Amino acid sequence: MTDLLRLENLSVHLLANHSSIPVLQDINFSVAEGEILAVVGESGCGKSLTSLALTRLLPEKVFSYHSGKILFQNKNVLEFSETELYSLRGGEIAYIFQDPFTSLNPIKKIKDQIIEPYIIHISQNKKEAIEKAEFLLGKVGITDIKDRMEAYPGQMSGGILQRISIAMSLMCNPKLLVADEPTSALDVTIQSQLVDLLMEIRKENKMSILFISHDIGLVSSISDRIIIMYAGQIVESGTVDSVMDAPLHPYTTALLGAIPTIGDLSHKRLDSIPGIVPAPIDFPKGCHFHARCTKALDICKTKNPNMTDREAQSVRCFLYEGEQTKNA
């Protein structure tokens, strides 16, 4: 498959108090045409920062793109002009955010918000835009469409608003949909309905999806490949089957151990990971995970491991670096 998006050694720094703090370090991954790639990790691991970096949505006075490339259809987004970025955002790359109550404007009617990307990127024909909006709202299961179009976000539930957000993201037939924890604020039943809806739309539109979540169990059922992030780094990546069946990194193993299994009558205590994800200013020397890791070696405290390729997976861990481990 052809790569639609590819990140090469991307590093992003936070600018604060006349200093530069690395928040994303050497991020490498690709999304092929029509593929679903999941990015998983606890809150604070850098998942949302990575998604915003794709279209340079991070505030320029606060963040700097320190090194690397963001290649979309083989063009480096870091070299785009403002006009090119304007065309990219909402047009070829669209977003669904976690909380529709904050991502939608509370003082604008749904009609005005949902047709805006179409007016900007496709055509200024308002009648045509409204017809497409009504079609997509019906597609995502919205009833009383004309009433909803004239309503404001505060008049609707989170589940309805997230369906509207999905419809809005599809107004310009994007090539890549970035779904940033789109179901975490919703109840389980609505979560399942929205995930099924995204899978149906992806198949019909043949678009790629970057699905960001803290729920490794959820994304394992819908994704082709999976990336595990921890403290601004990718620590493991591979096909969903390989990562779920044989996780390599201790962090991935711990995440999987914390998932309850339906029908398990063993009363086995779920695993927990002590401590919290460190803030960028507190990223430790060496492996970022070593303070919480049950398999940490002496070398983990002083050196940062590189990614090591292992058949269908890659992992950032000294347990798999061979010679470096022996020399520890």
C-alpha angles and dihedrals in degrees: 000000000000118000112245094181130019130177116201119195092323115185123179125191132202114228111218136149093353090305136105116229119192110233099165119033128194097331112189125176142119137214116210125213109281093006129131112218118185124208113199136183144112121288110286096032094114101258098129092040088056092050093050091047091060092076097024094254092145111107107263093216091056104035134039128198096233100185145334136054139277106206118192112179086346093303119116108239090200088068096048120122120233089260092054091048090050089055093045098050111080091355111067095003117040131182138217109194130207100248117040090189090068100031093055122067108248095207098050126079117249089243093059093046099046096049094045097088091048092051091049101043109021117023140336090226099121095191090054091048093051092049091053092046091052091048092051094045088055089048092056092049102261115153127198086033099177091051091048091051090057094045131090125240093251090063094064140063125255092253093054092045092052090052088051089050090053091050090049092051090055098051093100098036094245121209091217127034116197109203106191106195090312095172105037094095092051135080120262096258093052089044091058093047093050094047090051089048093052091050091052093048092046090054094047096045097036090224130151121244129206101199115195119195145144088218109088091179092058098048094044090071096052109030135087095206135010137212123200115208128194128176096340097318138092106242100176139008137172146109114324092245094051095047095044096043099040113015114190107190116073089229092057090048090052092049091052091046090059094059115100114228119225111236095016105141096176093097087222113172113248116244120251131196113229118228129009138275106278120242115248092256088056099045103141126237111261121010110009091220100047096101091059098035124107092201100047118147127205091257090057090070095057109026133050111229122232125229111274121201115228114177106280094003143055122208137187101217137112090225086077102035094088107196095038090052092051091051094050 
